[in-house]
Amino acid sequence: MLGQIKKLYKNTLFRLSLLGALLFVVSMFVSLGYIYFATISSELRRVDKSIIAEIQGLQDIYDSEGLLAVNREVILRMASNEGLYYLKSRTGLSGNLEPADVDQSGIELFGIVPDEGGTPFRLIRFTYSVPDSEAIDLRDRRVRALAGFLKYDEKDKIEILVGRDVEATMRTSDRIMSAIITSSIFALILGLISSWFVSRRFTSRIEDFNRLATDVRSGHLDRRAPRNFSEDELDLLAEHLNAMLDHINRLMSAMRYAGDSIAHDLRSPLTRLRTRLESAAVDVKNEQASDALFSAAEDAGQLLKTFDSVLRIARLEAGERREMLVELDPKPILDDLVELYEPACEDVGLTFSSELKKKTAVRADRGLVSQAVSNLVENAIKYTPEGGHIHLRLELNKSGRVEIAITDNGPGIPKAERQRVKERFVRLDKSRSAPGSGLGLALVDAVADLHRAQFVLDDGMASEFGPGLSARLVFPKLRQGQSKNKAKLIPAQ
C-alpha cells in the first residue's frame, strides 16, 4: 500500500493536480474566511462598541447624579432586556446577572480596554444560564462583556460589568466555521480523487510510450504507439513517434540489407582466398615462399574474424537475440572458462585463480556471456607480462547485483582512455604491436548493453608492472515475472 502511494506521488500529473486542488482549497478557505470576518467579526465589534458607549453613559450619570442614579438606570435597562448587568457598590448588588449564573471556568480574558479617562476595563466572554428556567434557550448562553470600575473617590468603589448575549451570533459563527472546515475537507477529498483519476488516465498513456521505448530498445522496430485519434497532445506525440520509428525502421532495414550484401559478397571471396593461399603454401617447394603464403592466409583469416566481429556487434547493438535471454546461473559457464584458460595462462608464464560464488542468477544468453568473458580473459592474457596474475571472480555486490570481474596486475589502461577503448577499432599506442583488431572490448560493451548490464573498467591489482586492470560486468537484479521460466534457474550446459 505504501509503495503504491509513493509510486502515485511520483506521478508528475498527480502532483500538479494535487497542487491545483490545494490551491483551490486555500482560495476557498480564504474566501469563506473573509465571509466569516465580514459577518461575525464585524457584528462582535459592533457589540463591543455598544458596550463601551453604554459604560461611558453610566459613567456620565454617576458623575452628574451619583450612585443612586446609576442603580436606577441599570434597573430601567434591565426591564428592556437589552443587556446583562452586574453592579457592586457600598450599597449592595444590583443587576440581572448574579455570580452564581456565571460559569467561571468559561471566562476568557481578551485584554484591557481603557475608557476616555484611562480607567481600565477587561474585555471578557463567558457563559451564563438561568438554572430555574425550563427554557433550554436560557441555559449555557454565551456573553461578551466589559468588566471594570467606574471612576470613584476614596469612599466609593463601584465595580461594574456590562454584557450582551451573543449566543445567536456565536451559533452563526459555529455554523459558518463548521461549513468552512467541512467544505475544505470535501474539496480536498474531491481534489485527491480527481487528481488520482486524471493521473491514472494520463499514466496509462505514458506507460504505453514506455513499453514502446522498451520494445524498440529490445530490437522490435515493428512496434508502434497506440493512438485514439483524439488529436490531443499525446495523440499527436504518438503520431510523430510512429513516423519517426517508420523512418528508423527503413534506415535499419537498408543498413541490414547492406551488411548482409557485404557479408555475402566478401566472406566467400575471402574464404576462397585463404583456402587457395593455404593450398599454395603446401604445394610450393620454396620454404620462404611457403611461409609468406601461410602468413597471407593467416591475414585473410584475421580479416574474416574482424568482419564477423563487426557484424556481430552491429546485430547486438540492433537488439537482436534479446528475446533469447533466459534466467540462468553463470557459474557453470565460468567453470568451463576456468578449465579452458588455466593451461593457457601456464603456457605463457601467468598464474590464474578464480573465486566463483554459488547460487547466483542473471537473465542472460549463455553464448554471449561466454564470449564476453572470454574476450576479457584473452585481453588480460595478451597484455599481462610474464609472471603476472589473473583472477576471475563471480559474486553478489553490496547492492545485491551479480558481478563478474576479471582482474590482472598488468599495465592497465589510463583513466582518460577507459571509455574510448570500448569503441570499435580503438587500440592504444602501446598495443599496436600486439595482434588484434580493437574490437574485443567493443563486443563486450555491446553484450553488456544487450543485457542491460554495466561494463566497468577500473584499476586492478597494482604491481611492478603497473596499476593493473579490473574489468567488471554488473548485471541488473532479476525482477518478479521478468522471465517466463522464473520457477527455476536454467543451468548452463
C-alpha positions in Angstrom: 0.0 0.0 0.0 2.8 2.4 1.0 4.6 1.5 -2.2 1.6 2.3 -4.4 1.2 5.7 -2.6 4.9 6.5 -3.3 4.5 5.5 -6.9 1.4 7.6 -7.2 3.1 10.6 -5.7 6.0 10.3 -8.2 3.5 10.9 -10.9 4.0 14.5 -12.2 0.4 15.0 -13.3 -0.9 13.8 -9.9 1.4 16.2 -8.1 0.3 19.1 -10.4 -3.4 18.1 -10.0 -3.0 17.9 -6.2 -1.3 21.3 -6.2 -4.2 22.7 -8.1 -6.6 21.1 -5.6 -4.7 22.5 -2.7 -4.6 26.0 -4.2 -8.4 25.7 -4.7 -8.9 24.7 -1.1 -6.7 27.6 0.1 -8.6 30.1 -2.1 -11.9 28.7 -0.9 -10.7 28.9 2.7 -9.6 32.5 2.3 -13.0 33.4 0.6 -15.0 31.8 3.3 -12.7 33.3 6.0 -13.5 36.7 4.6 -17.2 36.0 4.8 -16.7 35.0 8.4 -14.8 38.2 9.1 -17.3 40.3 7.3 -20.3 38.8 9.2 -19.2 37.5 12.6 -16.2 39.7 13.4 -18.0 42.9 12.4 -21.0 42.0 14.5 -18.8 41.4 17.5 -17.0 44.7 17.1 -20.4 46.4 16.9 -21.3 44.7 20.2 -18.1 45.9 21.8 -18.6 49.5 20.7 -22.2 49.5 22.1 -20.9 48.2 25.4 -18.2 50.8 25.6 -20.7 53.5 24.8 -23.1 52.2 27.5 -20.4 52.2 30.1 -19.4 55.7 29.2 -23.1 56.8 29.6 -23.3 55.2 33.0 -20.1 57.0 34.0 -21.6 60.3 32.9 -24.7 59.6 35.0 -22.5 58.7 38.0 -20.5 61.9 37.6 -23.6 64.2 37.3 -26.2 62.4 39.6 -24.4 59.9 41.7 -24.6 56.2 42.6 -28.4 56.1 43.1 -29.0 57.4 39.6 -26.7 54.7 38.2 -28.7 52.0 40.0 -31.9 53.4 38.7 -30.6 53.5 35.2 -29.4 49.9 35.4 -32.8 48.7 36.6 -34.6 50.6 33.8 -32.3 49.0 31.2 -32.8 45.5 32.7 -36.5 45.9 32.2 -35.9 46.4 28.5 -33.9 43.2 28.2 -31.2 45.0 26.3 -28.3 43.6 28.1 -26.8 41.9 31.2 -25.6 44.0 34.1 -23.7 43.4 37.4 -23.2 46.4 39.7 -21.5 46.1 43.1 -21.0 49.1 45.4 -21.2 50.1 49.0 -25.0 50.0 48.9 -25.0 46.3 47.7 -25.5 44.4 44.5 -27.8 45.2 41.6 -28.4 43.9 38.1 -29.9 40.9 36.3 -26.6 38.9 36.5 -25.5 37.1 39.6 -22.1 35.5 40.3 -23.9 32.1 40.5 -25.1 32.4 37.0 -21.7 32.8 35.5 -19.7 29.8 34.5 -16.3 30.8 36.0 -14.5 28.1 34.1 -15.7 29.5 30.8 -14.4 33.1 31.4 -11.8 34.1 28.9 -10.0 37.4 29.1 -9.4 39.3 25.8 -7.4 42.2 27.1 -7.6 45.6 28.7 -9.8 48.3 27.1 -9.3 51.8 28.7 -12.1 54.4 28.5 -11.5 58.0 27.8 -10.5 58.7 31.4 -8.0 55.9 31.4 -9.8 53.6 33.8 -9.0 50.0 32.5 -11.8 47.6 31.6 -11.3 43.9 30.9 -12.9 42.5 27.7 -14.2 39.1 28.7 -16.5 36.4 27.5 -18.3 33.7 29.5 -21.4 31.5 29.6 -24.3 32.0 31.9 -27.6 30.2 32.5 -30.7 30.5 34.5 -30.9 27.2 36.4 -34.5 27.6 37.5 -35.7 28.2 33.9 -37.4 25.5 32.0 -36.5 27.0 28.7 -33.5 25.3 27.1 -32.5 28.6 25.3 -31.7 30.2 28.7 -29.1 27.6 29.5 -25.4 27.9 28.6 -25.6 31.1 26.7 -22.5 32.9 25.6 -21.9 36.5 26.7 -19.4 39.1 25.6 -18.9 41.8 28.3 -16.7 44.6 29.7 -15.8 44.5 33.4 -14.1 47.1 35.5 -14.6 50.1 37.8 -16.4 53.4 37.3 -14.5 56.5 38.3 -14.6 56.6 42.1 -13.3 58.5 45.0 -11.7 57.0 48.1 -15.1 56.3 49.7 -17.0 55.0 46.6 -15.6 51.9 44.8 -18.1 50.8 42.1 -17.5 47.5 40.3 -19.5 47.1 37.1 -20.0 44.6 34.3 -22.0 45.3 31.2 -22.5 42.5 28.7 -24.5 41.4 25.7 -26.0 38.0 25.0 -24.2 36.9 21.7 -25.4 33.3 21.6 -27.3 33.8 18.3 -24.2 35.4 16.7 -21.9 32.7 18.1 -24.2 29.9 16.8 -24.0 31.5 13.4 -20.2 31.6 13.8 -20.1 27.9 14.7 -22.2 27.1 11.7 -20.0 29.1 9.4 -16.8 27.7 10.8 -18.2 24.2 10.6 -19.2 24.9 6.9 -15.7 26.2 6.2 -13.9 23.2 7.6 -16.4 20.6 6.1 -16.3 22.2 2.7 -12.5 22.4 2.8 -12.3 18.7 3.7 -14.7 17.7 1.0 -12.9 19.9 -1.6 -9.6 18.3 -0.6 -11.0 14.8 -0.9 -12.6 15.5 -4.2 -9.3 17.1 -5.3 -7.4 13.9 -4.4 -10.0 11.7 -6.2 -9.9 13.9 -9.3 -6.1 14.0 -9.2 -5.9 10.2 -9.0 -8.4 9.8 -11.8 -6.7 12.2 -14.1 -3.2 11.0 -13.4 -4.3 7.4 -13.9 -5.7 8.1 -17.3 -2.6 10.1 -18.2 -0.2 7.4 -16.7 -1.8 4.7 -18.8 -0.9 6.7 -22.0 2.7 7.3 -20.7 3.1 3.6 -19.9 2.2 2.8 -23.5 5.1 5.1 -24.6 7.4 3.5 -22.0 6.5 0.0 -23.2 7.1 1.2 -26.8 10.6 2.5 -25.9 11.5 -0.8 -24.1 10.3 -2.8 -27.1 12.3 -0.7 -29.5 15.4 -0.9 -27.4 14.9 -4.7 -27.4 15.1 -4.6 -31.2 11.4 -4.8 -32.0 11.3 -1.9 -34.5 7.9 -3.0 -35.8 6.1 -1.8 -32.6 4.1 1.4 -32.7 2.5 3.7 -30.2 -1.3 3.2 -29.9 -3.5 6.2 -31.0 -7.0 7.2 -30.0 -7.2 9.8 -32.8 -8.4 12.5 -30.4 -5.9 14.9 -31.9 -4.8 15.9 -28.4 -1.1 16.4 -27.4 -0.4 12.8 -26.6 -2.1 11.6 -29.7 0.0 13.9 -31.8 3.1 12.8 -29.9 2.2 9.1 -30.7 1.7 10.1 -34.4 5.2 11.7 -34.5 6.8 8.8 -32.7 5.3 6.3 -35.1 6.5 8.4 -38.1 10.0 8.5 -36.6 10.0 4.8 -35.9 8.9 4.1 -39.5 11.9 6.2 -40.7 14.3 4.4 -38.4 13.0 1.0 -39.4 13.6 1.9 -43.1 17.1 3.0 -42.3 17.8 -0.1 -40.2 16.4 -2.3 -43.0 18.6 -0.6 -45.5 21.7 -0.9 -43.3 20.9 -4.6 -42.5 20.5 -5.3 -46.3 23.8 -3.5 -47.0 25.5 -5.5 -44.3 24.1 -8.8 -45.5 25.1 -7.9 -49.0 28.6 -7.1 -47.9 28.8 -10.3 -45.9 27.6 -12.3 -48.9 29.9 -10.6 -51.4 33.1 -10.5 -49.3 33.0 -13.5 -47.0 33.0 -16.0 -49.8 35.9 -14.4 -51.7 37.9 -14.1 -48.5 37.3 -17.7 -47.6 38.3 -18.9 -51.1 41.4 -16.6 -50.9 42.5 -18.1 -47.6 41.9 -21.7 -48.9 44.0 -21.0 -52.1 46.8 -19.4 -50.1 47.0 -22.4 -47.7 46.9 -24.8 -50.7 49.6 -22.9 -52.5 51.7 -22.8 -49.3 51.6 -26.6 -49.1 52.4 -27.1 -52.8 55.2 -24.6 -53.2 58.7 -26.1 -52.7 60.4 -22.8 -51.6 60.3 -22.6 -47.8 60.4 -18.8 -47.7 57.6 -18.6 -50.2 55.6 -21.1 -48.2 56.0 -19.1 -45.0 54.9 -16.0 -46.9 51.8 -17.7 -48.2 50.8 -19.1 -44.8 51.3 -15.6 -43.3 49.0 -14.2 -46.0 46.4 -16.9 -45.3 46.5 -16.0 -41.6 45.9 -12.4 -42.5 42.9 -13.4 -44.6 41.6 -15.4 -41.7 42.1 -12.4 -39.4 40.1 -10.3 -41.9 37.3 -12.9 -41.7 37.3 -12.7 -37.9 37.3 -8.9 -37.9 34.4 -8.9 -40.4 32.5 -11.4 -38.2 33.1 -9.3 -35.1 31.8 -6.2 -36.8 28.6 -7.9 -38.0 28.1 -9.4 -34.5 28.5 -6.1 -32.8 26.1 -4.5 -35.2 23.5 -7.2 -34.6 23.9 -6.9 -30.8 23.5 -3.1 -31.0 20.4 -3.5 -33.0 18.9 -5.6 -30.2 19.0 -9.0 -31.8 18.9 -12.1 -29.5 17.5 -10.0 -26.6 14.4 -12.2 -26.8 16.7 -15.2 -26.2 17.7 -14.0 -22.7 16.7 -16.5 -20.0 17.3 -16.8 -16.3 20.4 -18.9 -15.7 23.3 -19.4 -13.3 26.6 -18.1 -14.8 28.8 -20.3 -12.5 28.8 -23.3 -14.8 29.8 -21.1 -17.8 32.7 -19.6 -15.8 33.8 -23.1 -14.5 34.2 -24.1 -18.2 36.3 -21.0 -18.9 38.5 -21.6 -15.9 39.3 -25.1 -17.2 40.0 -23.7 -20.6 42.2 -20.7 -19.6 44.2 -22.1 -16.7 46.5 -24.2 -19.1 46.8 -21.2 -21.5 48.0 -19.0 -18.7 50.5 -21.5 -17.5 51.9 -21.8 -21.1 52.7 -18.0 -21.1 54.0 -17.8 -17.5 50.9 -16.4 -15.8 49.0 -17.6 -12.8 45.3 -17.9 -12.9 42.8 -18.1 -10.0 39.1 -18.0 -9.6 36.5 -17.3 -6.9 33.0 -18.2 -8.0 30.0 -17.8 -5.7 27.3 -20.4 -5.9 23.5 -19.8 -6.4 23.7 -16.6 -8.5 21.2 -15.8 -11.1 21.1 -13.4 -14.1 18.9 -13.0 -17.2 21.3 -13.6 -20.0 22.3 -15.5 -23.1 24.8 -18.3 -22.4 26.8 -17.9 -25.6 27.1 -14.1 -25.3 28.2 -14.2 -21.7 30.8 -16.8 -22.5 32.1 -14.7 -25.5 32.3 -11.5 -23.4 34.2 -13.2 -20.5 36.5 -15.0 -23.0 37.4 -11.7 -24.6 38.2 -10.1 -21.3 40.4 -13.0 -20.2 42.2 -13.1 -23.5 42.9 -9.4 -23.2 44.3 -9.9 -19.8 46.5 -12.8 -21.0 47.6 -10.7 -24.0 48.7 -7.6 -22.1 49.8 -9.0 -18.7 53.6 -9.5 -18.6 55.2 -12.9 -17.8 55.0 -13.6 -14.0 51.7 -11.7 -13.7 48.4 -12.9 -12.2 44.8 -13.0 -13.5 41.8 -13.5 -11.2 38.2 -14.4 -12.2 35.5 -13.5 -9.7 31.7 -14.1 -9.5 29.9 -12.6 -6.6 26.9 -10.5 -5.4 28.0 -6.9 -4.7 26.7 -4.7 -1.9 23.6 -3.8 -3.8 22.7 -7.5 -4.5 23.6 -7.4 -8.2 25.6 -10.2 -9.8 29.1 -9.1 -10.8 31.6 -10.9 -13.0 35.1 -9.4 -12.7 38.4 -10.2 -14.4 41.3 -8.6 -12.6 45.0 -8.6 -13.5 48.2 -6.9 -12.3 49.4 -5.7 -15.7 50.0 -2.2 -17.1 46.3 -1.4 -17.1 44.5 1.3 -19.1 44.8 5.1 -18.3 41.6 6.5 -16.8 41.3 9.0 -19.7 41.2 6.2 -22.2 38.8 3.7 -20.5 35.7 4.9 -22.3 37.4 5.3 -25.6 38.8 1.7 -25.7 35.2 0.5 -25.8 34.7 1.9 -29.2 35.3 0.0 -32.4 38.9 -0.3 -33.8 40.3 1.7 -30.9 43.8 0.5 -29.8 46.2 2.3 -27.6 49.6 3.2 -29.0 51.4 0.7 -26.7 49.1 -2.1 -28.0 49.7 -1.5 -31.7 52.4 -4.2 -31.8 50.1 -6.9 -30.3 47.9 -8.8 -32.7 44.2 -7.8 -32.7 41.7 -5.5 -34.4 40.5 -3.4 -31.5 37.0 -5.0 -31.4 37.2 -7.2 -28.3 36.1 -4.6 -25.8 33.6 -3.1 -28.2 32.0 -6.6 -28.4 32.0 -6.9 -24.6 30.3 -3.4 -24.4 27.7 -4.4 -26.9 27.0 -7.7 -25.0 26.7 -5.6 -21.7 24.2 -3.2 -23.4 22.1 -6.1 -24.7 21.9 -7.5 -21.1 21.2 -4.0 -19.6 24.4 -4.6 -17.6 27.2 -2.2 -16.8 30.7 -2.7 -18.3 33.1 -1.0 -15.9 36.9 -0.6 -16.3 38.9 0.2 -13.2 42.3 -0.2 -11.5 43.2 -3.8 -10.8 46.0 -5.4 -8.7 48.9 -2.9 -8.5 52.3 -4.4 -9.0 55.7 -3.6 -10.5 54.1 -3.9 -14.0 51.5 -1.1 -13.4 48.2 -0.4 -11.7 46.6 -3.4 -13.3 43.1 -3.6 -14.7 39.7 -4.7 -13.4 37.0 -5.4 -16.0 33.6 -5.9 -14.4 30.2 -6.9 -15.9 27.5 -5.9 -13.4 24.1 -7.4 -14.2 20.8 -5.9 -13.2 18.7 -7.5 -10.4 16.1 -10.0 -11.5 12.5 -8.8 -11.2 9.4 -10.8 -10.5 8.0 -12.0 -13.7 11.0 -10.9 -15.8 11.5 -14.4 -17.1 8.9 -16.8 -18.4 10.7 -19.6 -16.5 11.1 -17.9 -13.1 10.3 -21.0 -11.1 13.8 -22.5 -11.6 17.2 -21.5 -13.0 18.3 -22.7 -16.4 21.7 -24.2 -15.9 24.4 -23.5 -18.5 25.2 -26.7 -20.4 
